[in-house]
Amino acid sequence: MKRTLKSIGAIIIMGIMLTCAYLVGTAHTGDTMAEKWKDNYVDMRTVAEFTVVGDGLYLYCNDGSGYYWEP
């Protein structure tokens, strides 16, 4: 009898843990950083070419824009 109750308790606890893990994994906020990201960062997937100059780096993007990066 005790073994059966222990097994049922373990199954219930595992079910609760799986449910909580699923809910935590699917819960997310909306895209709140999109505008801030676009204004402050360069999408490296759009970089078509780069040129190394002294201590800096010129990045040329597909849309024709260019950026100078200095470490």
DAZI-V963875 format. One record per run of one state. SS is the DSSP state (H for helix, E for strand, L for the rest). FROM is the first residue (numbers start at 1). LEN is the number of residues. Records with the same first field share a line. If there is no record, write none. Layout:
BEGIN
SS: FROM-LEN, FROM-LEN
END
This chain:
BEGIN
L: 1-1, 27-7, 41-3, 54-2, 62-4, 71-1
H: 2-25, 34-7, 44-3
E: 47-7, 56-6, 66-5
END
